[in-house]
Amino acid sequence: MITIRAGDTQAMATPNGNYGTSLATPRLGATEVTVVRQRQAPGGFNPIHVQNREEVMVMLLGQVTVTSGDQRIELSPSDTLIVPAHTPHRVDNTGDTDAEWMIISPAGMQLFRETGEEASPLWIR
């Protein structure tokens, strides 16, 4: 078994008011699943992107709007959203406080920008 203590994790800043904290990733010894805690400042956003694997998003704090095409979904604490693989989507903090959520996905998830270029934030490794 592998234990990852909260004091041993660190939020990594990414553009647009976002922070990601690796909780279970290949770098930390996970082989079957990736778990990341994300935090987003008010007005922050994740631009349109896709993953090659299904993603589960579990809201912990705050409020975000997830947009995919014409669909807009408001998420609040304890809401869960399942994003199928290859679904373009964007996440915006539409509240007035930080928003936090967990991202759970199968190991080997790859993230791609709207341009098709692979993104490889440190928190996913």
Order of alpha helices (4+ residues) and beta strands (2+ residues): beta-beta-beta-beta-beta-beta-beta-beta-beta-beta-beta-beta
